[in-house]
Amino acid sequence: MAKDNATAVLEFLLIGIANYPEWRVTFFTLVLITYLSTLLGNGLIIFLIYMDPHLHTPMYFFLSNLSFLDLCYGTVSLPQVLVHCFSTRPYLSYPRCLTQISVSLVLGTAECLLLAVMAYDRVVAISHPLRYAVVMSGPVCVWLAAASWGSSLVLSAMLLLSLQLHFCGANVINHFVCEILSLLKLACSDTSLHELMILIAGIFTLLLPFGFVLLSYVRIAVAVLRIRSVQGRLKAFSTCGSHLTVVTIFYGAAISTYMKPQSKLSPDRDKFISVFYGALTPMLNPLIYSLRNKDVKGAMRKVMAKKA
């Protein structure tokens, strides 16, 4: 019966900000500013890294990949959120909903893995500075980036193929976007197995990479403490500060969203955490790296001097 009724759900109604009409204009303005800042900030980072030969290093190669990911991640959902703010029919078709979930999963997983790769890059740079150029050669960097993208495609595909959901008519999603946990709440069949699969996927895509990052910073801390000069220690820590800040924000929001039992999640709290995870993080990344990074600020001054 559930299988026959699955075809009845052709589109989903996204409630979004409808429960808070008095905040509609404010929310639209904030999301618009966030999205434009994401495009400008990440686009500028990619441009500066491409233009300045001094930034053609492994660290900035991975940073350009991260900026590209953030550009795509924000574009997957934020334009739709803006359109639906004042729409009288904030519906999304079933195929578009599944596409949005699929692309978001791939990009989110790729960012988790890429942040772990960037932590490894910092470990090699600080623990083995003399061997850094050999260990993190151009082909190795390309392989690591490609492995992050390829693994995210495989892991996301395995999760999506395991989620064979059947719907029995309910099509109201209390969210701004099509999101996998919200979609599970509409299924008319038992979703305990699906929730288990999401938990297992979260372990491989969130907890294990995050654990690797933590172990990497333990090694970095040990290596830094061996440096005798205070100035040398501060310089070593400064090269990791931006990455550590981004890791804390990104993994913190992701783990709080996907690594808790679904029954304990408040729908409104969940969807606003999702906005933070999917909107603010891509906007903050270029700000964190540019404000704390002398090389990026130097490249920006060079570009501005050329235009002047």
Secondary structure, 3 states (H helix, E strand, C coil): CHHHHHHHCCEEEECCCCCCHHHHHHHHHHHHHHHHHHHHHHHHHHHHHHHCHHHCCHHHHHHHHHHHHHHHHHHHHHHHHHHHHCCCCCEEEHHHHHHHHHHHHHHHHHHHHHHHHHHHHHHHHHHCHHHHHHHCCHHHHHHHHHHHHHHHHHHHHHHHHHCCCCECCCCEECCCCCCHHHHHCCECCCCHHHHHHHHHHHHHHHHHHHHHHHHHHHHHHHHHHCCCCHHHHHHHHHHHHHHHHHHHHHHHHHHHHHCCCHHHCCHHHHHHHHHHHHHHHHHHHHHHHHHCCHHHHHHHHHHHHHHC
